[in-house]
Amino acid sequence: MAAEKEKPNYKIVADNRRARHDYEIGEVFEAGMMLTGPEVKSLRSGKATVAESYASVNRNGELYLLNANIPEYLQANRFNHEPRRPRKLLLHAKEIAKLAKGVEREGMTIVPLRIYFNDKGRAKIAIALARGKQLHDKREADKARDWNRNKSRLLRERG
């Protein structure tokens, strides 16, 4: 019998599937997010998008998530938030320094991979230090993926 996959003990709210196609993903970090009440409610309804967002370190050594869309929560009348406001990410100082060094020296970027709620119910974001792929690299990855798909199909038909 095949080993059963363990179910992750968190609920994914938003997934950046495009990131793995456009970037070579390096080291992945888990960060907390500073959110307001209506933002958490909106995330729980699962309507956020992080596809075109990115993270950046400011002069004070703080990490911010920019251009992520968490839509307004309709039931929170006057206490609502701006959907694309910058949101502070919570990481240890050493981790922020590592991210800043990668962006400055190595020409990498900080890409959000997914927003999720962990087993304690806290909103977390998985961010990665990534390098942009060239067009020919993307084509190579597509060819390899197509070949593996065809190979597995051929092996299934034979056996």
RASULHU-V626855 format. One record per pair of residues at least 24 apart in sequence whose C-alpha atoms are under 10 Angstrom apart, sorted by the first residue. I is the first residue (numbers start at 0). J is the second residue. D is the distance in Angstrom with one decimal. If there is no record, write none. Layout:
BEGIN
I&J&D, I&J&D
END
This chain:
BEGIN
7&117&9.2, 7&118&9.1, 8&116&8.9, 8&117&6.8, 8&118&5.6, 8&119&9.4, 9&115&6.5, 9&116&5.5, 9&117&4.6, 9&118&5.4, 9&119&8.7, 9&120&8.2, 9&121&9.6, 9&122&9.8, 9&123&9.8, 10&43&9.1, 10&45&9.4, 10&114&8.8, 10&115&5.4, 10&116&5.2, 10&117&6.8, 10&118&8.3, 10&120&8.9, 10&122&9.5, 11&42&9.7, 11&43&9.7, 11&45&8.2, 11&113&7.0, 11&114&6.1, 11&115&4.2, 11&116&6.6, 11&117&8.8, 11&122&9.7, 11&123&9.6, 11&124&9.7, 12&41&9.9, 12&42&6.5, 12&43&7.3, 12&44&8.2, 12&45&4.9, 12&46&7.2, 12&47&6.7, 12&48&8.5, 12&49&9.9, 12&113&7.4, 12&114&5.5, 12&115&5.0, 12&116&7.4, 12&122&9.1, 12&123&9.8, 12&124&9.7, 13&42&8.5, 13&45&7.0, 13&46&7.4, 13&47&5.7, 13&48&5.6, 13&49&6.5, 13&50&8.6, 13&68&10.0, 13&69&9.8, 13&111&9.9, 13&112&8.4, 13&113&5.4, 13&114&5.1, 13&115&6.9, 13&124&9.3, 14&47&9.0, 14&48&7.4, 14&49&6.9, 14&50&7.5, 14&111&8.6, 14&112&6.1, 14&113&4.3, 14&114&6.6, 14&115&8.6, 14&124&9.9, 14&125&9.6, 15&48&7.8, 15&49&5.9, 15&50&5.0, 15&51&8.5, 15&52&9.2, 15&110&8.9, 15&111&7.0, 15&112&5.0, 15&113&5.8, 15&114&8.8, 16&49&9.5, 16&50&7.6, 16&112&7.5, 16&113&8.6, 17&49&9.9, 17&50&6.8, 17&51&9.1, 17&112&8.9, 18&49&9.8, 18&50&7.6, 18&51&9.2, 18&110&7.2, 18&111&8.0, 18&112&6.8, 18&113&9.9, 18&127&9.6, 18&129&8.9, 18&131&9.3, 19&110&9.8, 19&112&8.4, 19&129&9.3, 19&131&9.8, 19&132&9.6, 19&137&10.0, 20&131&9.3, 20&132&8.0, 20&136&9.6, 20&137&6.8, 20&138&10.0, 20&140&8.3, 20&141&9.0, 21&129&9.4, 21&130&8.7, 21&131&6.1, 21&132&5.7, 21&133&8.3, 21&134&8.9, 21&136&9.4, 21&137&7.3, 22&107&9.6, 22&108&9.1, 22&110&8.6, 22&127&9.8, 22&128&9.4, 22&129&5.8, 22&130&5.4, 22&131&4.4, 22&132&5.1, 22&133&8.8, 22&136&9.7, 22&137&9.0, 23&107&9.7, 23&127&9.6, 23&128&8.7, 23&129&5.5, 23&130&5.2, 23&131&6.3, 23&132&6.3, 23&133&10.0, 23&136&9.6, 23&137&9.9, 24&107&9.9, 24&108&9.8, 24&109&9.6, 24&110&8.6, 24&112&9.5, 24&126&9.6, 24&127&6.3, 24&128&6.4, 24&129&4.6, 24&130&6.8, 24&131&8.8, 24&132&9.8, 25&107&9.4, 25&109&9.8, 25&126&9.9, 25&127&6.2, 25&128&5.2, 25&129&5.3, 25&130&7.6, 26&98&9.3, 26&109&10.0, 26&126&8.5, 26&127&5.6, 26&128&5.6, 26&129&7.7, 27&109&9.6, 27&110&9.4, 27&111&9.3, 27&112&8.8, 27&125&6.7, 27&126&5.7, 27&127&4.2, 27&128&6.6, 27&129&9.0, 28&90&8.5, 28&94&8.1, 28&95&9.8, 28&98&9.4, 28&111&9.5, 28&112&9.8, 28&124&8.3, 28&125&5.7, 28&126&5.3, 28&127&6.0, 28&128&8.4, 29&88&9.6, 29&89&9.0, 29&90&7.8, 29&94&10.0, 29&111&9.9, 29&112&10.0, 29&113&9.8, 29&114&9.7, 29&123&6.7, 29&124&5.8, 29&125&4.6, 29&126&6.4, 29&127&8.7, 30&62&9.8, 30&87&9.8, 30&88&6.0, 30&89&5.4, 30&90&5.5, 30&91&8.9, 30&94&9.8, 30&114&9.6, 30&122&9.0, 30&123&5.7, 30&124&5.3, 30&125&6.3, 30&126&7.3, 31&87&8.6, 31&88&5.7, 31&89&4.8, 31&90&6.9, 31&114&9.7, 31&121&7.9, 31&122&6.5, 31&123&4.7, 31&124&6.3, 31&125&8.9, 32&63&9.1, 32&64&8.7, 32&86&6.9, 32&87&6.0, 32&88&4.7, 32&89&5.9, 32&90&9.2, 32&114&9.5, 32&121&8.9, 32&122&6.6, 32&123&6.2, 32&124&7.1, 33&63&9.7, 33&85&10.0, 33&86&6.3, 33&87&5.5, 33&88&6.4, 33&89&7.3, 33&122&8.9, 33&123&9.6, 34&80&9.6, 34&86&7.2, 34&87&8.2, 34&88&9.5, 34&122&8.6, 35&78&9.1, 35&79&8.7, 35&80&7.7, 35&86&9.8, 36&72&9.4, 36&75&8.9, 36&78&8.7, 36&79&8.7, 36&80&9.2, 37&69&9.7, 37&70&9.4, 37&71&7.3, 37&72&5.6, 37&73&8.7, 37&74&8.5, 37&75&6.2, 37&76&9.5, 37&78&7.4, 37&79&6.1, 37&80&7.1, 38&69&6.6, 38&70&7.8, 38&71&7.2, 38&72&6.9, 38&75&9.7, 38&79&8.0, 38&80&7.1, 38&81&9.3, 38&82&8.6, 39&69&9.1, 39&72&9.0, 39&116&9.9, 39&121&9.2, 39&122&7.5, 40&69&10.0, 40&71&9.3, 40&72&6.7, 40&73&9.8, 40&74&9.5, 40&75&9.2, 41&69&6.8, 41&70&6.6, 41&71&6.7, 41&72&5.2, 41&73&8.6, 41&74&9.8, 41&75&9.8, 42&69&6.9, 42&70&8.5, 42&71&9.8, 42&72&9.0, 42&114&8.7, 42&115&8.6, 42&116&9.0, 42&122&8.3, 43&115&9.2, 43&116&8.4, 43&120&9.8, 43&122&9.1, 44&72&9.1, 45&69&9.2, 45&70&9.9, 45&114&9.7, 45&115&9.4, 46&70&6.9, 46&71&9.6, 46&72&9.8, 47&71&9.9, 47&82&9.3, 47&114&8.3, 48&113&9.0, 48&114&8.7, 49&110&9.2, 49&111&6.8, 49&112&7.7, 49&113&7.3, 49&114&7.9, 49&124&9.9, 50&110&9.2, 50&111&8.1, 50&112&8.4, 50&113&9.2, 51&110&9.2, 51&111&9.1, 52&83&9.5, 52&109&9.5, 52&110&7.4, 52&111&7.0, 52&112&9.7, 53&108&7.8, 53&109&6.0, 53&110&5.1, 53&111&6.1, 53&112&9.6, 53&126&8.9, 53&127&10.0, 54&85&9.2, 54&86&9.3, 54&87&9.3, 54&88&8.6, 54&98&9.8, 54&108&7.9, 54&109&5.3, 54&110&6.4, 54&111&7.2, 54&126&8.2, 54&127&9.5, 54&128&9.8, 55&85&9.9, 55&87&9.8, 55&88&9.7, 55&95&9.8, 55&98&9.0, 55&99&8.1, 55&102&8.8, 55&108&8.3, 55&109&6.9, 55&110&9.3, 56&87&9.8, 56&88&9.8, 56&95&7.6, 56&96&9.0, 56&98&8.1, 56&99&6.3, 56&102&9.0, 56&109&9.3, 57&99&9.2, 60&92&8.0, 60&95&7.2, 60&96&7.7, 60&99&8.4, 61&87&7.3, 61&88&7.7, 61&89&8.3, 61&90&8.8, 61&92&8.6, 61&95&7.4, 61&96&9.5, 61&99&9.8, 62&86&8.6, 62&87&6.0, 62&88&5.4, 62&89&7.3, 62&90&7.9, 62&92&9.8, 62&95&6.9, 62&96&9.8, 62&98&9.1, 62&99&9.0, 62&109&9.9, 63&87&4.4, 63&88&5.5, 63&89&8.8, 64&88&6.6, 64&109&9.3, 64&110&9.3, 64&111&8.2, 64&124&9.7, 64&126&9.7, 65&111&9.9, 67&111&9.2, 88&123&9.1, 88&124&8.4, 88&126&9.9, 89&123&9.3, 89&124&9.6, 97&128&9.3, 98&126&9.9, 98&127&8.7, 98&128&6.7, 99&128&9.6, 101&128&7.2, 101&129&8.9, 101&130&9.7, 102&128&8.0, 102&129&9.1, 102&130&9.4, 105&130&8.8, 106&130&7.4, 106&131&9.2, 107&131&7.4
END
